[in-house]
Amino acid sequence: MSPRERRRLLRLLGGAAALAALLGLAAGSGRGDVWQAGLADFLYAPGTVEPSSRVTIVALDDRSSRAFIGDRPVTTRPREAFAALVDRLAAAGARVVAFDLLFEVENSQDDLLADAIRRAGNVLVGAVGANPQAPSQRPGVVAYPVLEESVPAIVAAAAGEAHANVSPDQDGVVRRLPLLIQYRDRQVPALALAAVARYLRRPAPLDEPLTSGYLPLAGRQVPVDSLYQALVNYAGGPDRRGKSAFAVVPMLDVVQGTADPELLRDRIVFVGPWSQQERDDRLTPLGTMYGVEIHANAAEMLLRGAFLVPAPITLTVASVLLLALLTALAVWRLRPALAGLAALALLAAYVVAAALAFQQGTVLNMLYPPLAAILGFVVLNAYQVVFEQAEQRALRRVLSRYLSPAVAAEVSREPDRVYLGGDLRTMTVLFSDIRGFTTLSERTPPRELVALLNEYLTAMVDVLFQHGGTLDKYMGDAIMAFWNAPQPQPDHAARACRTALAMGAALDRLRRDWTARGVPTLDIGIGLNTGPMIFGNMGSVLRTDFTVIGDSVNLGSRLEGLNKEYGTRIIVGESTRAAAGDAFLYRFLDLVAVKGKTEPVAIYELLAPAGALPSEREPVLAAYARGLAAYQARDWAAAHEAFAAALALDPSDGPSLLYRTRADEYLAAPPPASWDGVYVATHK
């Protein structure tokens, strides 16, 4: 991992940790609890519902209401009908009967109902607390200064009295049930709690005194919050959606004796309103249910022991941190689109984990961990766009002065490639210089000279960048460039050869334009060499240059200077010719020991791409080849004749002119017998 990538990773992880800390603090403070509860509602969605074998609902539905109440107020509740209901339920063998309704208005037939309740011996009557008051300290039971009850005769005849209160959250959804409420000096159990305790044949709803966080029931610990409210693990959806977990039997059918007794025998039977007339419907995570359905679900949960517990805050914070860090890693390693998919995958995995945990009784936080993945992706990507990409753009602007746009973009993504230090790599270097520039500068006004030089350098650097070269520096009118760094370029030698030829073609176009404008024309010399070089960002901590150094670089500079000797435009070393391959045409020039070196190197003139040599050049090169062969054989006269033939075809052929002069000199004064044909350069 590069230092920059390490810094980037640490910044992203730090940002993710900071985000996780903020979300963890929000989770710990209880902010967003309503949103969390709403998001967790989908976990309740039931699949295939198994009907309960222990709980049944007897519904005071519209048909039953018309038969027993008619147009009278619902509060009148005809006692004879309910007395008959109790007798029928007792005869069917119901183990517990729980009334989720009140008989609060005195009636002349109260004793009739009270006698039936007394005979059954297993009837619980409901009550409803009003005007709740939070306890002075938690954990504590909510107190109700008012308790709406049935008439005293009915309450006295019942096996017990229990409250039918529910506790809607701030969004109006009933997710929890208070298992106890305080009324004056007594604690009143919930209808579901009292029914289950009696069903399990417990002498009292509670086995022992209350403990913090739990309520003792029949040898099991029911998890509750600080107000002794339990989350209801709904066994099924509303009966109206066909997903009820309970048999629902109309009260009229029971009273008339047409109900299936198997649905009543040895069960808890909740009796309650089942019509819009009673206005006893409530929102739940699974949809709108009647109050009696909520109590039935609570009783089924207590019987099954399928309790729900909110995930501890430590697990929530750990989940937030994990999702934030994993999202940061995705943003670090992947492109934005893939990082987004990774964040969605993490979110989906968390949802699956939440669903599995819910089945085991733990309600994971569905707000803050998902927010960690979502906000982590959005915030960290925004950070990259705003800060890192701005940094890259600034770096790219600087690099574009030296590198081609494509290479600049690549390096800006990994700027650690431009570090203070160097690496050894086989590369190709190019040197170019204007011939006769000093003379031109002496007779050209400075402003015109600068304009001419800028026009020339712009054209040359454009060609350089088109072929992926890296501009090392300007040295007055000279250009130094290289390939295979900072971005690897396996074909660096071929790129350099194409660049040199293209620079010559671009100069020819400039020369035609300059001639038309009356501007003095220029020519250039180019030297190419391939070999091991040290490249990197070199210099001091105050000023650096991205450059290359080494013997191979020095040789490239010497080759450029040799163009003056041989009258050529482009000279390449043997290593460049070998690396570039057969894609180009070359002419062997000489074995040269450049200044500062004793070992000779073979040098070549780069002529053209393979297959692109003008036909009129072929006779010249053929004559040159005959002359060179004679020259190396020390046949000075034959060499003179061949080079003269080449010059007759092309008087401007520099290498032929040079060798004819040498042949004439050796014809007049032959070299010693030890002569090996190596030319020793005496200047750069």
C-alpha positions in Angstrom: 0.0 0.0 0.0 1.4 3.4 -1.0 1.8 6.1 1.7 -0.9 8.1 0.0 -3.4 5.2 0.0 -2.5 4.6 3.6 -3.2 8.3 4.4 -6.4 8.2 2.4 -7.5 5.0 4.2 -6.8 6.5 7.6 -8.7 9.6 6.8 -11.7 7.6 5.6 -11.6 5.4 8.6 -11.3 8.4 10.9 -14.3 10.0 9.2 -16.2 6.8 9.6 -15.3 6.6 13.3 -16.4 10.2 13.9 -19.7 9.5 12.1 -20.2 6.4 14.2 -19.5 8.3 17.4 -22.1 10.9 16.5 -24.7 8.2 15.6 -23.8 6.3 18.7 -24.3 9.3 20.9 -27.7 9.9 19.3 -28.7 6.3 19.8 -27.6 6.4 23.5 -29.6 9.6 24.1 -32.8 8.0 22.8 -33.2 10.4 19.9 -35.1 8.9 17.0 -36.7 6.1 19.1 -40.0 6.6 17.3 -38.3 6.4 13.9 -36.4 3.3 15.1 -39.7 1.7 16.2 -41.4 2.5 12.9 -38.5 1.1 10.9 -38.5 -2.1 13.0 -42.2 -2.7 12.3 -41.5 -4.6 9.1 -39.7 -7.3 11.2 -43.1 -8.2 12.7 -44.5 -9.3 9.3 -45.8 -12.8 9.8 -45.3 -15.6 7.3 -47.3 -18.7 7.6 -49.4 -18.3 10.8 -50.0 -21.4 13.0 -53.4 -20.9 14.7 -53.1 -20.8 18.5 -54.3 -23.8 20.4 -54.6 -22.0 23.7 -56.2 -18.6 22.9 -59.5 -17.9 21.2 -61.4 -14.6 20.7 -65.2 -14.4 21.1 -66.1 -11.4 19.1 -68.9 -9.0 19.9 -69.2 -8.3 16.2 -71.9 -6.4 14.2 -74.2 -9.5 13.9 -74.0 -10.1 17.6 -74.5 -6.5 18.5 -77.6 -6.3 16.3 -79.0 -9.4 18.0 -78.2 -8.5 21.6 -78.0 -4.7 21.7 -79.8 -3.4 18.7 -80.3 0.4 18.7 -79.5 0.8 22.4 -76.3 2.4 23.6 -73.4 -0.1 23.7 -72.9 0.7 27.4 -76.2 -1.0 28.3 -74.7 -4.4 27.3 -77.6 -6.8 28.0 -76.7 -8.9 31.1 -78.8 -11.9 30.2 -76.9 -12.3 26.9 -73.5 -12.2 28.6 -74.7 -14.4 31.4 -75.7 -17.0 28.7 -72.3 -16.5 27.1 -70.5 -17.3 30.4 -72.6 -20.4 31.0 -72.0 -21.6 27.4 -68.2 -21.0 27.8 -68.2 -22.9 31.1 -70.1 -25.7 29.6 -67.6 -25.9 26.7 -64.7 -26.2 29.1 -63.0 -22.8 28.6 -60.2 -22.6 31.2 -60.2 -18.8 31.5 -62.6 -16.1 30.3 -61.3 -12.6 30.0 -63.7 -9.7 29.3 -62.1 -6.9 27.4 -65.1 -4.7 28.0 -66.8 -3.0 31.0 -70.2 -3.3 32.6 -69.9 0.2 34.1 -73.6 1.2 33.9 -75.8 -0.4 36.6 -78.5 -2.7 35.3 -81.4 -4.4 36.9 -79.9 -7.7 35.7 -76.4 -7.2 37.1 -77.0 -10.0 39.6 -77.9 -12.4 36.8 -74.5 -11.8 35.2 -72.8 -11.8 38.5 -74.3 -15.2 39.4 -73.1 -16.7 36.1 -69.6 -15.3 36.6 -69.6 -16.7 40.1 -70.7 -20.1 39.0 -68.0 -20.2 36.3 -65.3 -19.2 38.7 -62.8 -18.4 36.0 -63.9 -15.0 34.7 -61.7 -12.0 34.7 -63.3 -8.6 34.2 -61.6 -5.7 32.6 -60.9 -2.2 33.8 -59.3 0.9 32.2 -57.0 3.4 33.9 -57.2 7.1 33.0 -54.9 10.1 33.4 -51.6 8.2 33.7 -48.9 9.7 35.8 -45.2 8.7 35.3 -43.5 7.3 38.4 -41.1 9.6 40.3 -38.2 7.2 39.7 -37.5 4.3 37.3 -38.0 1.5 37.1 -41.5 2.1 38.3 -45.1 1.4 37.5 -47.3 4.1 35.9 -49.9 5.3 38.3 -53.6 6.0 37.3 -55.6 8.1 39.7 -58.8 7.0 37.9 -59.8 3.4 37.2 -62.9 2.9 35.2 -64.5 -0.4 36.4 -67.5 -2.6 36.0 -70.3 -2.3 38.6 -69.2 -3.6 42.1 -71.5 -6.7 42.0 -69.8 -8.0 38.8 -66.3 -7.2 40.0 -67.0 -8.9 43.3 -68.2 -12.1 41.5 -65.2 -12.3 39.1 -62.1 -14.4 39.7 -60.1 -11.2 39.3 -59.9 -7.7 37.8 -57.3 -6.7 35.2 -56.7 -3.6 33.2 -57.1 -3.4 29.4 -54.8 -0.4 28.9 -52.3 -0.3 26.0 -49.4 2.1 25.5 -49.3 3.6 22.0 -46.0 5.1 21.0 -45.8 8.8 19.9 -46.8 7.7 16.4 -50.0 6.1 17.7 -48.8 2.5 17.1 -49.3 0.0 19.9 -46.0 -1.9 20.2 -46.0 -2.5 24.0 -48.4 -3.3 26.8 -48.1 -2.3 30.4 -48.1 -5.5 32.4 -48.8 -3.6 35.6 -50.4 -0.3 36.5 -50.7 1.4 39.9 -54.2 2.4 41.2 -54.1 3.8 44.6 -52.5 1.2 46.9 -52.7 -1.8 44.5 -51.0 -2.9 41.4 -53.5 -4.0 38.7 -52.1 -6.6 36.2 -52.8 -6.5 32.5 -55.7 -8.6 31.2 -53.3 -10.8 29.3 -51.0 -11.3 32.3 -53.8 -12.2 34.6 -55.3 -14.6 32.1 -52.1 -16.4 31.5 -51.3 -16.6 35.2 -54.7 -18.2 35.8 -54.4 -20.4 32.7 -51.1 -21.7 34.2 -52.8 -22.2 37.5 -50.7 -19.7 39.4 -52.0 -18.3 42.6 -51.2 -14.8 41.6 -50.0 -12.9 38.5 -46.5 -12.5 39.9 -44.4 -15.2 41.5 -42.2 -12.8 43.5 -41.5 -9.1 44.0 -40.6 -7.0 40.9 -37.0 -6.9 39.7 -35.5 -4.3 37.5 -35.9 -5.2 33.8 -38.0 -8.3 34.4 -41.4 -9.4 35.6 -41.6 -12.8 37.3 -44.3 -15.0 35.8 -44.7 -18.8 36.3 -41.0 -19.4 36.7 -40.0 -17.2 33.7 -38.7 -13.7 33.5 -40.7 -11.5 31.2 -38.4 -8.7 29.9 -39.9 -5.2 30.4 -38.8 -1.6 30.1 -38.4 0.8 33.0 -42.2 1.3 33.2 -42.8 -2.5 33.2 -44.1 -2.5 29.7 -43.4 -5.5 27.5 -42.9 -5.4 23.7 -45.7 -7.4 22.1 -44.4 -10.1 19.8 -47.5 -10.3 17.6 -48.2 -13.9 16.6 -50.3 -12.9 13.6 -51.8 -10.0 11.7 -55.3 -8.6 11.9 -58.0 -11.2 11.3 -59.5 -9.0 8.6 -56.3 -9.7 6.5 -56.7 -13.4 6.9 -53.5 -13.7 8.9 -54.9 -14.0 12.4 -53.2 -16.5 14.8 -56.5 -16.9 16.7 -59.8 -18.5 16.1 -62.5 -15.7 16.1 -65.9 -16.9 17.1 -69.0 -14.6 17.0 -70.6 -14.2 20.4 -74.0 -14.9 18.8 -72.8 -18.4 17.7 -71.6 -19.2 21.2 -74.8 -18.1 22.8 -76.9 -20.0 20.3 -74.8 -23.1 20.8 -73.6 -23.3 17.2 -70.0 -22.6 17.8 -67.4 -25.4 17.6 -66.7 -26.4 21.3 -63.2 -27.5 20.3 -62.3 -23.8 19.7 -63.3 -23.0 23.3 -62.3 -26.1 25.4 -59.3 -25.7 27.7 -58.4 -22.2 26.3 -58.1 -18.6 27.3 -61.2 -17.0 25.8 -61.0 -13.2 25.3 -64.3 -11.6 24.9 -64.3 -8.1 23.4 -65.7 -5.6 20.9 -65.3 -6.5 17.2 -67.0 -3.7 15.3 -66.5 -0.1 14.4 -69.4 0.8 16.6 -67.3 0.2 19.7 -64.3 2.3 18.4 -61.8 -0.1 19.9 -59.4 -0.5 17.0 -55.8 0.5 17.3 -52.8 0.7 15.0 -50.1 -2.0 15.4 -47.0 -2.9 13.5 -49.1 -5.3 11.5 -52.0 -3.0 10.7 -55.2 -2.0 12.5 -56.4 -4.5 15.2 -59.2 -4.5 17.7 -58.1 -4.1 21.3 -59.1 -7.7 22.1 -56.7 -8.9 19.3 -53.8 -7.1 21.0 -54.5 -8.7 24.4 -54.8 -12.1 22.7 -51.4 -11.6 21.1 -49.9 -10.5 24.4 -51.3 -13.6 26.1 -49.9 -15.9 23.3 -46.5 -14.3 23.7 -46.5 -14.9 27.5 -47.6 -18.5 27.0 -45.0 -19.2 24.3 -42.2 -17.3 26.1 -41.4 -15.6 22.8 -40.4 -12.4 24.3 -38.9 -9.4 22.5 -35.9 -7.4 23.9 -34.4 -4.3 22.3 -30.8 -4.8 21.4 -28.5 -3.4 24.1 -27.0 0.0 23.3 -23.5 -1.6 23.2 -24.6 -3.8 20.3 -26.2 -0.9 18.5 -23.0 1.2 18.8 -20.8 -1.7 17.7 -23.1 -2.3 14.7 -22.9 1.4 13.8 -19.1 1.4 14.0 -18.8 -1.8 12.0 -21.1 -0.7 9.2 -19.4 2.7 9.1 -15.9 1.2 8.9 -16.9 -1.4 6.3 -18.5 1.3 4.2 -15.3 3.4 4.5 -13.3 0.4 3.2 -15.7 0.0 0.3 -15.4 3.7 -0.5 -11.6 3.4 -0.3 -11.2 0.4 -2.5 -14.1 0.7 -5.0 -15.4 3.2 -7.5 -18.4 5.2 -6.3 -21.0 3.0 -8.1 -19.5 -0.2 -6.8 -19.0 1.3 -3.3 -22.7 2.2 -3.4 -23.6 -1.3 -4.3 -21.4 -2.5 -1.5 -23.1 -0.2 1.0 -26.5 -1.5 -0.2 -25.2 -5.1 0.3 -24.1 -4.2 3.8 -27.5 -2.7 4.5 -29.2 -5.8 3.1 -27.0 -8.1 5.2 -27.9 -6.1 8.3 -31.6 -6.3 7.5 -31.2 -10.1 7.2 -29.4 -10.2 10.4 -32.1 -8.1 12.1 -34.8 -10.5 10.8 -32.9 -13.5 12.1 -32.3 -11.8 15.5 -35.9 -10.9 15.7 -36.9 -14.5 15.4 -34.6 -15.2 18.4 -36.3 -12.3 20.4 -33.8 -9.5 19.9 -35.0 -6.3 18.1 -31.9 -4.7 16.5 -31.8 -1.0 16.0 -33.1 -0.3 12.5 -32.3 3.4 12.4 -28.7 4.1 13.4 -26.7 1.1 11.9 -28.4 1.5 8.5 -27.8 5.3 8.7 -24.1 4.5 9.3 -24.0 2.6 6.0 -26.0 5.2 4.1 -24.5 8.3 5.6 -21.1 6.7 5.5 -21.3 6.2 1.8 -22.8 9.7 1.1 -20.5 11.6 3.5 -17.3 9.8 2.6 -17.9 10.0 -1.1 -18.7 13.7 -0.7 -15.5 14.1 1.1 -13.6 12.4 -1.7 -15.4 14.5 -4.3 -15.0 17.8 -2.5 -11.5 17.4 -1.0 -9.6 14.6 -2.6 -10.8 15.2 -6.2 -10.1 18.9 -5.7 -6.6 17.9 -4.6 -6.2 15.7 -7.6 -7.4 18.5 -9.9 -4.9 20.9 -8.4 -2.1 18.3 -8.8 -3.2 17.5 -12.3 -2.9 21.1 -13.3 0.7 21.1 -12.1 1.5 17.8 -13.6 -0.1 18.7 -17.0 2.9 21.1 -17.5 5.2 18.1 -17.6 3.0 15.1 -18.4 0.5 14.2 -21.1 -3.1 14.6 -19.9 -3.6 10.8 -19.6 -0.4 10.3 -17.6 -1.2 13.4 -15.5 -4.6 11.9 -14.6 -3.0 8.6 -13.7 -0.4 10.1 -11.5 -2.9 12.5 -9.8 -4.7 9.4 -8.7 -1.5 8.0 -7.2 0.7 11.1 -6.4 3.0 9.0 -4.2 4.7 8.0 -7.4 6.1 11.5 -7.4 8.0 11.2 -4.1 11.4 12.6 -3.0 13.7 9.8 -4.1 14.3 7.6 -7.1 13.7 4.2 -8.6 15.8 2.3 -11.1 13.9 1.4 -14.3 14.8 0.8 -18.0 13.5 3.8 -19.8 14.0 5.8 -23.0 15.1 9.4 -22.9 14.9 12.1 -25.6 17.0 15.2 -26.1 16.3 17.8 -28.7 18.0 21.0 -29.5 17.6 23.8 -32.1 20.5 24.1 -34.5 22.0 27.6 -34.8 19.8 29.1 -32.1 22.6 31.2 -30.6 23.2 32.9 -34.0 19.5 33.4 -34.5 19.1 34.9 -31.0 21.8 37.4 -31.8 20.0 38.9 -34.8 16.4 38.6 -33.7 14.6 41.1 -31.4 13.9 39.5 -28.0 10.1 39.7 -28.3 10.1 38.0 -31.7 12.6 35.4 -30.5 10.4 34.5 -27.5 7.3 34.3 -29.7 9.1 32.0 -32.2 10.5 29.9 -29.4 7.1 29.5 -27.7 5.5 28.6 -31.0 8.2 25.9 -31.5 8.1 24.5 -28.0 4.3 24.4 -28.0 4.2 22.3 -31.1 7.0 20.0 -29.9 5.4 19.4 -26.5 2.0 18.8 -28.0 3.6 16.0 -30.1 5.4 14.7 -27.0 2.2 14.5 -25.0 0.3 12.9 -27.9 2.7 9.9 -27.6 2.5 9.7 -23.8 5.9 11.3 -23.1 6.9 13.0 -19.9 8.4 16.5 -20.2 11.4 16.6 -17.9 12.5 20.2 -18.5 13.2 23.0 -20.9 16.9 23.9 -21.2 16.7 27.2 -23.1 15.7 26.0 -26.6 16.4 22.4 -25.7 13.8 19.8 -24.6 14.4 16.8 -22.3 11.7 14.1 -22.1 11.4 10.4 -21.2 9.1 7.4 -21.3 8.1 4.5 -19.0 7.7 6.7 -16.0 5.9 7.6 -13.9 3.3 5.3 -15.7 4.7 2.0 -17.0 4.9 1.9 -20.8 6.2 -1.4 -22.1 6.6 0.1 -25.6 8.5 3.2 -24.4 11.3 2.9 -27.1 8.8 2.7 -29.9 6.8 5.6 -28.4 10.0 7.7 -28.4 10.9 6.8 -32.0 7.4 7.8 -33.1 7.6 11.0 -31.1 11.0 12.0 -32.7 9.6 11.4 -36.2 6.5 13.3 -35.4 8.5 16.2 -34.0 10.4 16.4 -37.3 7.2 16.4 -39.3 5.7 19.1 -37.0 8.9 21.2 -37.5 8.6 20.9 -41.2 5.1 22.2 -41.1 6.3 25.1 -38.9 9.1 25.8 -41.3 6.7 26.1 -44.2 4.6 28.5 -42.3 7.6 30.5 -41.1 8.9 30.8 -44.6 5.5 32.2 -45.8 5.7 34.7 -42.9 9.3 35.6 -43.6 10.5 34.2 -40.3 13.9 32.6 -40.2 13.7 28.8 -40.4 15.1 26.5 -37.8 16.2 22.9 -37.7 16.7 20.5 -34.8 18.7 17.6 -33.6 17.2 14.7 -31.6 18.9 12.0 -29.6 17.3 8.9 -28.2 18.7 6.4 -25.9 17.3 3.4 -23.9 18.7 1.9 -20.8 18.6 1.8 -17.0 17.9 5.2 -15.4 17.0 6.4 -12.0 13.8 8.4 -12.0 12.0 10.2 -9.3 11.3 13.5 -7.6 14.8 14.7 -6.9 16.1 17.7 -5.2 15.7 19.3 -1.8 12.7 19.5 0.4 12.3 23.1 -0.8 12.6 22.5 -4.5 12.4 19.3 -6.5 12.3 18.1 -10.1 10.7 15.0 -11.5 13.6 13.8 -13.6 15.9 11.0 -14.7 19.6 10.5 -14.2 22.3 8.0 -15.1 24.8 7.0 -17.8 22.0 6.1 -20.2 20.6 9.7 -19.8 24.0 11.2 -20.5 24.5 9.1 -23.6 21.1 10.3 -24.9 22.4 13.9 -24.6 25.6 13.0 -26.4 23.7 11.3 -29.2 21.7 14.5 -29.7 24.9 16.5 -30.1 26.3 14.0 -32.6 23.6 15.1 -35.1 25.9 18.1 -35.8 28.8 15.8 -36.8 26.7 13.5 -39.0 24.4 16.1 -40.5 21.3 14.2 -39.3 18.1 15.1 -37.5 17.5 11.9 -35.3 20.2 9.6 -33.9 19.3 6.6 -31.7 21.5 4.3 -29.7 21.8 0.5 -30.3 19.7 -0.2 -27.3 16.8 2.0 -28.6 17.0 0.3 -32.0 16.8 -3.1 -30.4 14.0 -2.2 -28.1 11.9 -0.5 -30.7 12.2 -3.5 -33.1 11.4 -3.7 -36.7 8.7 -1.1 -36.7 11.1 1.5 -38.0 13.9 1.9 -40.6 17.4 2.9 -39.5 20.7 3.7 -41.1 23.9 2.6 -39.3 26.1 5.6 -38.8 29.1 4.7 -36.8 30.8 3.2 -33.8 31.3 6.1 -31.5 33.2 6.6 -28.2 31.3 9.6 -26.8 33.1 12.2 -24.7 33.7 10.8 -21.2 33.4 7.1 -22.4 36.0 4.6 -23.6 33.6 1.9 -24.8 32.2 2.6 -28.3 28.4 2.4 -29.0 26.7 1.8 -32.3 24.6 4.7 -33.4 21.9 4.8 -36.0 19.9 7.4 -37.9 16.1 7.0 -37.5 14.7 7.3 -40.9 11.0 6.5 -41.0 8.4 4.0 -39.9 8.8 0.6 -41.6 7.3 0.8 -45.1 7.1 4.6 -45.2 10.5 5.5 -46.7 10.2 7.6 -49.8 11.3 5.7 -52.9 13.7 8.4 -54.0 15.7 7.8 -50.8 16.4 4.1 -51.6 19.2 4.7 -54.2 20.9 7.1 -51.8 20.8 4.6 -48.9 22.0 1.9 -51.2 25.0 4.0 -52.4 25.7 4.9 -48.7 25.7 1.2 -47.7 28.3 0.4 -50.5 30.4 3.2 -49.4 30.2 2.2 -45.7 31.2 -1.3 -46.5 34.2 -0.1 -48.6 35.2 2.3 -45.8 35.2 -0.4 -43.2 37.3 -2.6 -45.5 39.8 0.3 -45.8 39.1 0.7 -49.5 39.2 4.4 -49.4 38.9 5.0 -53.1 35.8 2.8 -53.5 34.3 4.4 -50.4 34.9 7.8 -51.9 33.2 6.8 -55.2 30.2 5.3 -53.4 29.7 8.3 -51.1 30.1 10.7 -54.0 27.4 8.7 -55.9 25.1 9.1 -52.9 25.7 12.8 -52.7 25.0 13.1 -56.4 21.6 11.8 -55.7 21.1 13.9 -52.5 23.7 16.7 -51.9 22.2 17.3 -48.4 22.8 13.7 -47.2 25.0 14.5 -44.1 26.4 11.0 -43.3 27.6 10.5 -47.0 29.3 13.9 -46.9 31.0 13.1 -43.6 32.2 9.7 -44.8 33.4 11.1 -48.1 35.5 13.6 -46.3 36.9 10.9 -44.0 37.6 8.6 -46.9 39.5 11.4 -48.7 41.6 12.1 -45.5 42.4 8.4 -45.1 43.2 8.2 -48.8 45.8 10.9 -48.3 47.0 9.6 -44.9 45.9 6.1 -44.1 45.2 5.3 -40.4 47.5 2.8 -38.5 47.0 -0.9 -38.8 45.4 -0.9 -35.4 42.5 1.3 -36.6 39.2 -0.3 -35.6 36.7 2.1 -37.2 35.7 3.7 -33.9 35.1 7.4 -34.0 36.2 9.2 -30.8 34.0 12.3 -30.2 35.9 15.1 -28.7 33.0 17.3 -27.7 29.4 17.0 -26.4 
